[in-house]
Amino acid sequence: MLRNSLLFLVIVLVAAALGFGVVAGTAAVIAKVLFVLFLILFAASLFRGRHA
């Protein structure tokens, strides 16, 4: 999931550099959502620990 958010971050940077503001804005929102979701799942996995 972190990989996907970084991928969208790269898309944002390229789209912003080329002047596609709408595409950059949309990809930035998607990257933020994926990053927050990653942080929530990461924190949950830290609290759960290993039970395997």
mmCIF file as Biopython writes it, N, C-alpha, C and O atoms, coordinates in Angstrom:
data_model
#
loop_
_atom_site.group_PDB
_atom_site.id
_atom_site.type_symbol
_atom_site.label_atom_id
_atom_site.label_alt_id
_atom_site.label_comp_id
_atom_site.label_asym_id
_atom_site.label_entity_id
_atom_site.label_seq_id
_atom_site.pdbx_PDB_ins_code
_atom_site.Cartn_x
_atom_site.Cartn_y
_atom_site.Cartn_z
_atom_site.occupancy
_atom_site.B_iso_or_equiv
_atom_site.auth_seq_id
_atom_site.auth_asym_id
_atom_site.pdbx_PDB_model_num
ATOM 1   N N  . MET A ? 1  ? 0.817  -1.182  0.000   1.0 0.0 1  A 1 
ATOM 2   C CA . MET A ? 1  ? 0.000  0.000   0.000   1.0 0.0 1  A 1 
ATOM 3   C C  . MET A ? 1  ? 0.867  1.254   0.000   1.0 0.0 1  A 1 
ATOM 4   O O  . MET A ? 1  ? 0.545  2.244   -0.657  1.0 0.0 1  A 1 
ATOM 5   N N  . LEU A ? 2  ? 1.955  1.201   0.736   1.0 0.0 2  A 1 
ATOM 6   C CA . LEU A ? 2  ? 2.887  2.332   0.725   1.0 0.0 2  A 1 
ATOM 7   C C  . LEU A ? 2  ? 3.472  2.509   -0.674  1.0 0.0 2  A 1 
ATOM 8   O O  . LEU A ? 2  ? 3.697  3.630   -1.128  1.0 0.0 2  A 1 
ATOM 9   N N  . ARG A ? 3  ? 3.710  1.403   -1.337  1.0 0.0 3  A 1 
ATOM 10  C CA . ARG A ? 3  ? 4.231  1.461   -2.704  1.0 0.0 3  A 1 
ATOM 11  C C  . ARG A ? 3  ? 3.244  2.167   -3.639  1.0 0.0 3  A 1 
ATOM 12  O O  . ARG A ? 3  ? 3.652  2.953   -4.494  1.0 0.0 3  A 1 
ATOM 13  N N  . ASN A ? 4  ? 1.948  1.889   -3.477  1.0 0.0 4  A 1 
ATOM 14  C CA . ASN A ? 4  ? 0.933  2.538   -4.310  1.0 0.0 4  A 1 
ATOM 15  C C  . ASN A ? 4  ? 0.857  4.030   -4.036  1.0 0.0 4  A 1 
ATOM 16  O O  . ASN A ? 4  ? 0.710  4.824   -4.965  1.0 0.0 4  A 1 
ATOM 17  N N  . SER A ? 5  ? 0.956  4.418   -2.778  1.0 0.0 5  A 1 
ATOM 18  C CA . SER A ? 5  ? 0.898  5.843   -2.473  1.0 0.0 5  A 1 
ATOM 19  C C  . SER A ? 5  ? 2.123  6.567   -3.033  1.0 0.0 5  A 1 
ATOM 20  O O  . SER A ? 5  ? 2.013  7.705   -3.490  1.0 0.0 5  A 1 
ATOM 21  N N  . LEU A ? 6  ? 3.276  5.924   -3.002  1.0 0.0 6  A 1 
ATOM 22  C CA . LEU A ? 6  ? 4.468  6.526   -3.598  1.0 0.0 6  A 1 
ATOM 23  C C  . LEU A ? 6  ? 4.349  6.605   -5.122  1.0 0.0 6  A 1 
ATOM 24  O O  . LEU A ? 6  ? 4.827  7.557   -5.740  1.0 0.0 6  A 1 
ATOM 25  N N  . LEU A ? 7  ? 3.709  5.600   -5.720  1.0 0.0 7  A 1 
ATOM 26  C CA . LEU A ? 7  ? 3.473  5.633   -7.162  1.0 0.0 7  A 1 
ATOM 27  C C  . LEU A ? 7  ? 2.582  6.815   -7.535  1.0 0.0 7  A 1 
ATOM 28  O O  . LEU A ? 7  ? 2.860  7.521   -8.505  1.0 0.0 7  A 1 
ATOM 29  N N  . PHE A ? 8  ? 1.513  7.033   -6.769  1.0 0.0 8  A 1 
ATOM 30  C CA . PHE A ? 8  ? 0.643  8.171   -7.048  1.0 0.0 8  A 1 
ATOM 31  C C  . PHE A ? 8  ? 1.359  9.487   -6.788  1.0 0.0 8  A 1 
ATOM 32  O O  . PHE A ? 8  ? 1.071  10.484  -7.450  1.0 0.0 8  A 1 
ATOM 33  N N  . LEU A ? 9  ? 2.282  9.509   -5.841  1.0 0.0 9  A 1 
ATOM 34  C CA . LEU A ? 9  ? 3.067  10.717  -5.602  1.0 0.0 9  A 1 
ATOM 35  C C  . LEU A ? 9  ? 3.922  11.046  -6.819  1.0 0.0 9  A 1 
ATOM 36  O O  . LEU A ? 9  ? 4.041  12.213  -7.193  1.0 0.0 9  A 1 
ATOM 37  N N  . VAL A ? 10 ? 4.511  10.040  -7.433  1.0 0.0 10 A 1 
ATOM 38  C CA . VAL A ? 10 ? 5.302  10.257  -8.650  1.0 0.0 10 A 1 
ATOM 39  C C  . VAL A ? 10 ? 4.405  10.753  -9.780  1.0 0.0 10 A 1 
ATOM 40  O O  . VAL A ? 10 ? 4.790  11.643  -10.538 1.0 0.0 10 A 1 
ATOM 41  N N  . ILE A ? 11 ? 3.210  10.175  -9.891  1.0 0.0 11 A 1 
ATOM 42  C CA . ILE A ? 11 ? 2.253  10.630  -10.912 1.0 0.0 11 A 1 
ATOM 43  C C  . ILE A ? 11 ? 1.899  12.093  -10.686 1.0 0.0 11 A 1 
ATOM 44  O O  . ILE A ? 11 ? 1.796  12.866  -11.639 1.0 0.0 11 A 1 
ATOM 45  N N  . VAL A ? 12 ? 1.711  12.475  -9.421  1.0 0.0 12 A 1 
ATOM 46  C CA . VAL A ? 12 ? 1.400  13.869  -9.088  1.0 0.0 12 A 1 
ATOM 47  C C  . VAL A ? 12 ? 2.521  14.795  -9.541  1.0 0.0 12 A 1 
ATOM 48  O O  . VAL A ? 12 ? 2.265  15.834  -10.149 1.0 0.0 12 A 1 
ATOM 49  N N  . LEU A ? 13 ? 3.741  14.426  -9.249  1.0 0.0 13 A 1 
ATOM 50  C CA . LEU A ? 13 ? 4.873  15.276  -9.603  1.0 0.0 13 A 1 
ATOM 51  C C  . LEU A ? 13 ? 5.018  15.429  -11.112 1.0 0.0 13 A 1 
ATOM 52  O O  . LEU A ? 13 ? 5.283  16.525  -11.606 1.0 0.0 13 A 1 
ATOM 53  N N  . VAL A ? 14 ? 4.844  14.339  -11.838 1.0 0.0 14 A 1 
ATOM 54  C CA . VAL A ? 14 ? 4.954  14.397  -13.296 1.0 0.0 14 A 1 
ATOM 55  C C  . VAL A ? 14 ? 3.807  15.218  -13.884 1.0 0.0 14 A 1 
ATOM 56  O O  . VAL A ? 14 ? 4.022  16.057  -14.759 1.0 0.0 14 A 1 
ATOM 57  N N  . ALA A ? 15 ? 2.590  14.974  -13.400 1.0 0.0 15 A 1 
ATOM 58  C CA . ALA A ? 15 ? 1.430  15.705  -13.926 1.0 0.0 15 A 1 
ATOM 59  C C  . ALA A ? 15 ? 1.532  17.193  -13.608 1.0 0.0 15 A 1 
ATOM 60  O O  . ALA A ? 15 ? 1.170  18.029  -14.435 1.0 0.0 15 A 1 
ATOM 61  N N  . ALA A ? 16 ? 2.017  17.526  -12.426 1.0 0.0 16 A 1 
ATOM 62  C CA . ALA A ? 16 ? 2.169  18.936  -12.061 1.0 0.0 16 A 1 
ATOM 63  C C  . ALA A ? 16 ? 3.238  19.605  -12.918 1.0 0.0 16 A 1 
ATOM 64  O O  . ALA A ? 16 ? 3.089  20.757  -13.324 1.0 0.0 16 A 1 
ATOM 65  N N  . ALA A ? 17 ? 4.312  18.878  -13.189 1.0 0.0 17 A 1 
ATOM 66  C CA . ALA A ? 17 ? 5.378  19.444  -14.016 1.0 0.0 17 A 1 
ATOM 67  C C  . ALA A ? 17 ? 4.915  19.683  -15.450 1.0 0.0 17 A 1 
ATOM 68  O O  . ALA A ? 17 ? 5.385  20.608  -16.113 1.0 0.0 17 A 1 
ATOM 69  N N  . LEU A ? 18 ? 3.997  18.851  -15.925 1.0 0.0 18 A 1 
ATOM 70  C CA . LEU A ? 18 ? 3.506  18.994  -17.290 1.0 0.0 18 A 1 
ATOM 71  C C  . LEU A ? 18 ? 2.303  19.928  -17.386 1.0 0.0 18 A 1 
ATOM 72  O O  . LEU A ? 18 ? 1.835  20.220  -18.486 1.0 0.0 18 A 1 
ATOM 73  N N  . GLY A ? 19 ? 1.798  20.399  -16.252 1.0 0.0 19 A 1 
ATOM 74  C CA . GLY A ? 19 ? 0.713  21.366  -16.267 1.0 0.0 19 A 1 
ATOM 75  C C  . GLY A ? 19 ? -0.681 20.780  -16.219 1.0 0.0 19 A 1 
ATOM 76  O O  . GLY A ? 19 ? -1.652 21.481  -16.505 1.0 0.0 19 A 1 
ATOM 77  N N  . PHE A ? 20 ? -0.805 19.521  -15.870 1.0 0.0 20 A 1 
ATOM 78  C CA . PHE A ? 20 ? -2.124 18.900  -15.757 1.0 0.0 20 A 1 
ATOM 79  C C  . PHE A ? 20 ? -2.604 19.020  -14.310 1.0 0.0 20 A 1 
ATOM 80  O O  . PHE A ? 20 ? -2.439 18.094  -13.515 1.0 0.0 20 A 1 
ATOM 81  N N  . GLY A ? 21 ? -3.194 20.157  -13.978 1.0 0.0 21 A 1 
ATOM 82  C CA . GLY A ? 21 ? -3.590 20.436  -12.600 1.0 0.0 21 A 1 
ATOM 83  C C  . GLY A ? 21 ? -4.665 19.517  -12.064 1.0 0.0 21 A 1 
ATOM 84  O O  . GLY A ? 21 ? -4.603 19.105  -10.906 1.0 0.0 21 A 1 
ATOM 85  N N  . VAL A ? 22 ? -5.651 19.186  -12.882 1.0 0.0 22 A 1 
ATOM 86  C CA . VAL A ? 22 ? -6.748 18.331  -12.425 1.0 0.0 22 A 1 
ATOM 87  C C  . VAL A ? 22 ? -6.251 16.915  -12.149 1.0 0.0 22 A 1 
ATOM 88  O O  . VAL A ? 22 ? -6.619 16.302  -11.146 1.0 0.0 22 A 1 
ATOM 89  N N  . VAL A ? 23 ? -5.421 16.408  -13.038 1.0 0.0 23 A 1 
ATOM 90  C CA . VAL A ? 23 ? -4.871 15.066  -12.850 1.0 0.0 23 A 1 
ATOM 91  C C  . VAL A ? 23 ? -3.977 15.036  -11.616 1.0 0.0 23 A 1 
ATOM 92  O O  . VAL A ? 23 ? -4.015 14.082  -10.839 1.0 0.0 23 A 1 
ATOM 93  N N  . ALA A ? 24 ? -3.177 16.077  -11.439 1.0 0.0 24 A 1 
ATOM 94  C CA . ALA A ? 24 ? -2.291 16.142  -10.278 1.0 0.0 24 A 1 
ATOM 95  C C  . ALA A ? 24 ? -3.094 16.222  -8.986  1.0 0.0 24 A 1 
ATOM 96  O O  . ALA A ? 24 ? -2.749 15.575  -7.997  1.0 0.0 24 A 1 
ATOM 97  N N  . GLY A ? 25 ? -4.148 17.002  -8.991  1.0 0.0 25 A 1 
ATOM 98  C CA . GLY A ? 25 ? -4.985 17.124  -7.797  1.0 0.0 25 A 1 
ATOM 99  C C  . GLY A ? 25 ? -5.667 15.822  -7.436  1.0 0.0 25 A 1 
ATOM 100 O O  . GLY A ? 25 ? -5.711 15.438  -6.268  1.0 0.0 25 A 1 
ATOM 101 N N  . THR A ? 26 ? -6.198 15.146  -8.437  1.0 0.0 26 A 1 
ATOM 102 C CA . THR A ? 26 ? -6.871 13.866  -8.198  1.0 0.0 26 A 1 
ATOM 103 C C  . THR A ? 26 ? -5.891 12.813  -7.700  1.0 0.0 26 A 1 
ATOM 104 O O  . THR A ? 26 ? -6.184 12.093  -6.745  1.0 0.0 26 A 1 
ATOM 105 N N  . ALA A ? 27 ? -4.751 12.720  -8.328  1.0 0.0 27 A 1 
ATOM 106 C CA . ALA A ? 27 ? -3.749 11.740  -7.901  1.0 0.0 27 A 1 
ATOM 107 C C  . ALA A ? 27 ? -3.224 12.066  -6.503  1.0 0.0 27 A 1 
ATOM 108 O O  . ALA A ? 27 ? -2.904 11.155  -5.739  1.0 0.0 27 A 1 
ATOM 109 N N  . ALA A ? 28 ? -3.131 13.346  -6.159  1.0 0.0 28 A 1 
ATOM 110 C CA . ALA A ? 28 ? -2.675 13.727  -4.823  1.0 0.0 28 A 1 
ATOM 111 C C  . ALA A ? 28 ? -3.670 13.280  -3.764  1.0 0.0 28 A 1 
ATOM 112 O O  . ALA A ? 28 ? -3.271 12.814  -2.696  1.0 0.0 28 A 1 
ATOM 113 N N  . VAL A ? 29 ? -4.944 13.414  -4.045  1.0 0.0 29 A 1 
ATOM 114 C CA . VAL A ? 29 ? -5.971 12.962  -3.096  1.0 0.0 29 A 1 
ATOM 115 C C  . VAL A ? 29 ? -5.903 11.457  -2.919  1.0 0.0 29 A 1 
ATOM 116 O O  . VAL A ? 29 ? -5.993 10.958  -1.798  1.0 0.0 29 A 1 
ATOM 117 N N  . ILE A ? 30 ? -5.746 10.735  -4.008  1.0 0.0 30 A 1 
ATOM 118 C CA . ILE A ? 30 ? -5.639 9.272   -3.931  1.0 0.0 30 A 1 
ATOM 119 C C  . ILE A ? 30 ? -4.401 8.871   -3.138  1.0 0.0 30 A 1 
ATOM 120 O O  . ILE A ? 30 ? -4.461 7.953   -2.320  1.0 0.0 30 A 1 
ATOM 121 N N  . ALA A ? 31 ? -3.280 9.551   -3.372  1.0 0.0 31 A 1 
ATOM 122 C CA . ALA A ? 31 ? -2.047 9.241   -2.641  1.0 0.0 31 A 1 
ATOM 123 C C  . ALA A ? 31 ? -2.216 9.503   -1.147  1.0 0.0 31 A 1 
ATOM 124 O O  . ALA A ? 31 ? -1.736 8.724   -0.324  1.0 0.0 31 A 1 
ATOM 125 N N  . LYS A ? 32 ? -2.889 10.589  -0.794  1.0 0.0 32 A 1 
ATOM 126 C CA . LYS A ? 32 ? -3.117 10.894  0.630   1.0 0.0 32 A 1 
ATOM 127 C C  . LYS A ? 32 ? -3.982 9.832   1.290   1.0 0.0 32 A 1 
ATOM 128 O O  . LYS A ? 32 ? -3.694 9.394   2.404   1.0 0.0 32 A 1 
ATOM 129 N N  . VAL A ? 33 ? -5.037 9.420   0.607   1.0 0.0 33 A 1 
ATOM 130 C CA . VAL A ? 33 ? -5.934 8.401   1.164   1.0 0.0 33 A 1 
ATOM 131 C C  . VAL A ? 33 ? -5.199 7.088   1.359   1.0 0.0 33 A 1 
ATOM 132 O O  . VAL A ? 33 ? -5.331 6.452   2.405   1.0 0.0 33 A 1 
ATOM 133 N N  . LEU A ? 34 ? -4.428 6.676   0.367   1.0 0.0 34 A 1 
ATOM 134 C CA . LEU A ? 34 ? -3.676 5.428   0.490   1.0 0.0 34 A 1 
ATOM 135 C C  . LEU A ? 34 ? -2.635 5.502   1.598   1.0 0.0 34 A 1 
ATOM 136 O O  . LEU A ? 34 ? -2.416 4.520   2.308   1.0 0.0 34 A 1 
ATOM 137 N N  . PHE A ? 35 ? -1.993 6.652   1.753   1.0 0.0 35 A 1 
ATOM 138 C CA . PHE A ? 35 ? -0.977 6.794   2.787   1.0 0.0 35 A 1 
ATOM 139 C C  . PHE A ? 35 ? -1.603 6.746   4.178   1.0 0.0 35 A 1 
ATOM 140 O O  . PHE A ? 35 ? -1.058 6.112   5.081   1.0 0.0 35 A 1 
ATOM 141 N N  . VAL A ? 36 ? -2.733 7.405   4.352   1.0 0.0 36 A 1 
ATOM 142 C CA . VAL A ? 36 ? -3.421 7.367   5.655   1.0 0.0 36 A 1 
ATOM 143 C C  . VAL A ? 36 ? -3.895 5.952   5.955   1.0 0.0 36 A 1 
ATOM 144 O O  . VAL A ? 36 ? -3.788 5.489   7.090   1.0 0.0 36 A 1 
ATOM 145 N N  . LEU A ? 37 ? -4.416 5.266   4.952   1.0 0.0 37 A 1 
ATOM 146 C CA . LEU A ? 37 ? -4.842 3.881   5.143   1.0 0.0 37 A 1 
ATOM 147 C C  . LEU A ? 37 ? -3.653 3.004   5.516   1.0 0.0 37 A 1 
ATOM 148 O O  . LEU A ? 37 ? -3.774 2.134   6.378   1.0 0.0 37 A 1 
ATOM 149 N N  . PHE A ? 38 ? -2.514 3.222   4.883   1.0 0.0 38 A 1 
ATOM 150 C CA . PHE A ? 38 ? -1.302 2.489   5.233   1.0 0.0 38 A 1 
ATOM 151 C C  . PHE A ? 38 ? -0.906 2.743   6.687   1.0 0.0 38 A 1 
ATOM 152 O O  . PHE A ? 38 ? -0.567 1.810   7.414   1.0 0.0 38 A 1 
ATOM 153 N N  . LEU A ? 39 ? -0.951 4.007   7.106   1.0 0.0 39 A 1 
ATOM 154 C CA . LEU A ? 39 ? -0.585 4.335   8.490   1.0 0.0 39 A 1 
ATOM 155 C C  . LEU A ? 39 ? -1.514 3.671   9.493   1.0 0.0 39 A 1 
ATOM 156 O O  . LEU A ? 39 ? -1.061 3.174   10.523  1.0 0.0 39 A 1 
ATOM 157 N N  . ILE A ? 40 ? -2.807 3.659   9.203   1.0 0.0 40 A 1 
ATOM 158 C CA . ILE A ? 40 ? -3.771 3.025   10.107  1.0 0.0 40 A 1 
ATOM 159 C C  . ILE A ? 40 ? -3.514 1.528   10.205  1.0 0.0 40 A 1 
ATOM 160 O O  . ILE A ? 40 ? -3.495 0.971   11.303  1.0 0.0 40 A 1 
ATOM 161 N N  . LEU A ? 41 ? -3.316 0.877   9.071   1.0 0.0 41 A 1 
ATOM 162 C CA . LEU A ? 41 ? -3.057 -0.562  9.089   1.0 0.0 41 A 1 
ATOM 163 C C  . LEU A ? 41 ? -1.713 -0.890  9.740   1.0 0.0 41 A 1 
ATOM 164 O O  . LEU A ? 41 ? -1.584 -1.905  10.424  1.0 0.0 41 A 1 
ATOM 165 N N  . PHE A ? 42 ? -0.722 -0.036  9.529   1.0 0.0 42 A 1 
ATOM 166 C CA . PHE A ? 42 ? 0.585  -0.244  10.158  1.0 0.0 42 A 1 
ATOM 167 C C  . PHE A ? 42 ? 0.486  -0.124  11.675  1.0 0.0 42 A 1 
ATOM 168 O O  . PHE A ? 42 ? 1.044  -0.944  12.404  1.0 0.0 42 A 1 
ATOM 169 N N  . ALA A ? 43 ? -0.224 0.898   12.149  1.0 0.0 43 A 1 
ATOM 170 C CA . ALA A ? 43 ? -0.409 1.069   13.591  1.0 0.0 43 A 1 
ATOM 171 C C  . ALA A ? 43 ? -1.175 -0.102  14.186  1.0 0.0 43 A 1 
ATOM 172 O O  . ALA A ? 43 ? -0.840 -0.572  15.273  1.0 0.0 43 A 1 
ATOM 173 N N  . ALA A ? 44 ? -2.198 -0.580  13.488  1.0 0.0 44 A 1 
ATOM 174 C CA . ALA A ? 44 ? -2.968 -1.722  13.969  1.0 0.0 44 A 1 
ATOM 175 C C  . ALA A ? 44 ? -2.102 -2.969  14.052  1.0 0.0 44 A 1 
ATOM 176 O O  . ALA A ? 44 ? -2.230 -3.751  14.993  1.0 0.0 44 A 1 
ATOM 177 N N  . SER A ? 45 ? -1.221 -3.162  13.076  1.0 0.0 45 A 1 
ATOM 178 C CA . SER A ? 45 ? -0.356 -4.333  13.116  1.0 0.0 45 A 1 
ATOM 179 C C  . SER A ? 45 ? 0.677  -4.241  14.231  1.0 0.0 45 A 1 
ATOM 180 O O  . SER A ? 45 ? 1.091  -5.262  14.781  1.0 0.0 45 A 1 
ATOM 181 N N  . LEU A ? 46 ? 1.093  -3.025  14.568  1.0 0.0 46 A 1 
ATOM 182 C CA . LEU A ? 46 ? 2.019  -2.868  15.690  1.0 0.0 46 A 1 
ATOM 183 C C  . LEU A ? 46 ? 1.354  -3.221  17.021  1.0 0.0 46 A 1 
ATOM 184 O O  . LEU A ? 46 ? 1.973  -3.841  17.886  1.0 0.0 46 A 1 
ATOM 185 N N  . PHE A ? 47 ? 0.109  -2.828  17.174  1.0 0.0 47 A 1 
ATOM 186 C CA . PHE A ? 47 ? -0.602 -3.097  18.425  1.0 0.0 47 A 1 
ATOM 187 C C  . PHE A ? 47 ? -1.001 -4.566  18.552  1.0 0.0 47 A 1 
ATOM 188 O O  . PHE A ? 47 ? -1.062 -5.102  19.659  1.0 0.0 47 A 1 
ATOM 189 N N  . ARG A ? 48 ? -1.267 -5.207  17.435  1.0 0.0 48 A 1 
ATOM 190 C CA . ARG A ? 48 ? -1.661 -6.617  17.479  1.0 0.0 48 A 1 
ATOM 191 C C  . ARG A ? 48 ? -0.477 -7.515  17.775  1.0 0.0 48 A 1 
ATOM 192 O O  . ARG A ? 48 ? -0.625 -8.515  18.478  1.0 0.0 48 A 1 
ATOM 193 N N  . GLY A ? 49 ? 0.672  -7.188  17.265  1.0 0.0 49 A 1 
ATOM 194 C CA . GLY A ? 49 ? 1.853  -8.023  17.464  1.0 0.0 49 A 1 
ATOM 195 C C  . GLY A ? 49 ? 1.770  -9.285  16.622  1.0 0.0 49 A 1 
ATOM 196 O O  . GLY A ? 49 ? 0.901  -9.418  15.760  1.0 0.0 49 A 1 
ATOM 197 N N  . ARG A ? 50 ? 2.682  -10.205 16.884  1.0 0.0 50 A 1 
ATOM 198 C CA . ARG A ? 50 ? 2.705  -11.461 16.131  1.0 0.0 50 A 1 
ATOM 199 C C  . ARG A ? 50 ? 2.040  -12.558 16.946  1.0 0.0 50 A 1 
ATOM 200 O O  . ARG A ? 50 ? 2.433  -12.832 18.080  1.0 0.0 50 A 1 
ATOM 201 N N  . HIS A ? 51 ? 1.041  -13.173 16.364  1.0 0.0 51 A 1 
ATOM 202 C CA . HIS A ? 51 ? 0.343  -14.279 17.015  1.0 0.0 51 A 1 
ATOM 203 C C  . HIS A ? 51 ? 0.347  -15.521 16.134  1.0 0.0 51 A 1 
ATOM 204 O O  . HIS A ? 51 ? -0.609 -16.297 16.135  1.0 0.0 51 A 1 
ATOM 205 N N  . ALA A ? 52 ? 1.419  -15.701 15.390  1.0 0.0 52 A 1 
ATOM 206 C CA . ALA A ? 52 ? 1.468  -16.840 14.458  1.0 0.0 52 A 1 
ATOM 207 C C  . ALA A ? 52 ? 2.105  -18.042 15.077  1.0 0.0 52 A 1 
ATOM 208 O O  . ALA A ? 52 ? 2.223  -19.081 14.428  1.0 0.0 52 A 1 
#
